[in-house]
């Protein structure tokens, strides 16, 4: 999926200063490579990470409501900013 510079900027803002975007070339099951960008946790923020492995099930039960509410709020702000810039 190709994203515009503007779309990448929105993702960069969303991911915040704890991450940096890096280009990688993952190898697919068929042996081919693709170019991709990933967000990597910055070493300076490592103390903020929890020791326990991440659990999708735990995320759904304990954090998903807040996460999705924050995501919707961010998307709404992006749309408002877009409308203001194009007004």
C-alpha positions as CSV (number, residue, x, y, z in Angstrom):
1,X,0.0,0.0,0.0
2,X,1.4,3.3,-1.0
3,X,0.8,6.2,1.4
4,X,1.2,9.9,0.6
5,X,3.7,12.0,2.6
6,X,0.7,13.6,4.3
7,X,-0.7,10.2,5.3
8,X,2.7,9.2,6.6
9,X,2.9,12.4,8.6
10,X,-0.4,11.6,10.2
11,X,0.8,8.2,11.2
12,X,4.0,9.7,12.6
13,X,2.0,12.1,14.7
14,X,-0.2,9.3,15.9
15,X,2.7,7.1,16.9
16,X,4.3,10.0,18.9
17,X,7.8,10.6,20.0
18,X,8.3,7.1,21.6
19,X,8.7,5.6,18.1
20,X,10.7,6.2,14.9
21,X,9.7,5.0,11.5
22,X,12.2,2.6,9.8
23,X,12.2,1.1,6.3
24,X,12.6,-2.7,6.2
25,X,12.4,-5.5,3.7
26,X,10.5,-8.4,5.2
27,X,10.8,-11.8,3.4
28,X,7.4,-13.3,2.5
29,X,6.5,-17.0,2.7
30,X,7.2,-17.4,-1.0
31,X,10.8,-16.0,-0.5
32,X,10.1,-12.6,-2.1
33,X,10.9,-9.3,-0.4
34,X,8.7,-6.2,-0.1
35,X,9.5,-2.8,1.2
36,X,7.7,-1.7,4.3
37,X,7.8,0.9,7.0
38,X,7.5,-0.1,10.6
39,X,7.4,1.9,13.9
40,X,10.2,1.0,16.3
41,X,10.2,1.8,20.0
42,X,13.1,4.1,20.8
43,X,15.7,2.8,23.1
44,X,15.5,5.9,25.4
45,X,11.9,5.0,26.3
46,X,12.7,1.3,27.1
47,X,12.1,1.8,30.9
48,X,8.4,2.5,30.0
49,X,8.0,-1.0,28.6
50,X,6.5,-3.7,30.7
51,X,8.4,-7.0,31.4
52,X,5.4,-9.2,30.7
53,X,4.7,-10.4,27.1
54,X,2.0,-8.5,25.3
55,X,-1.4,-10.4,25.2
56,X,-4.0,-9.7,22.6
57,X,-6.7,-11.2,24.8
58,X,-5.7,-9.0,27.7
59,X,-5.6,-5.9,25.5
60,X,-9.1,-6.6,24.3
61,X,-10.5,-7.0,27.8
62,X,-8.6,-4.3,29.6
63,X,-7.5,-1.6,27.1
64,X,-9.4,-1.8,23.8
65,X,-12.2,0.6,24.8
66,X,-9.8,3.4,25.7
67,X,-7.6,2.6,22.7
68,X,-10.4,2.8,20.2
69,X,-11.9,5.9,21.7
70,X,-8.5,7.6,21.5
71,X,-8.1,6.4,17.8
72,X,-11.5,7.8,16.9
73,X,-10.7,11.1,18.6
74,X,-7.4,11.3,16.7
75,X,-9.2,10.5,13.4
76,X,-11.8,13.2,14.1
77,X,-9.1,15.8,14.8
78,X,-7.3,14.8,11.5
79,X,-10.6,15.3,9.6
80,X,-11.2,18.7,11.3
81,X,-7.6,19.8,10.4
82,X,-8.1,18.7,6.8
83,X,-11.3,20.6,6.5
84,X,-9.7,23.7,8.0
85,X,-6.8,23.5,5.6
86,X,-9.0,23.1,2.6
87,X,-11.5,25.9,3.6
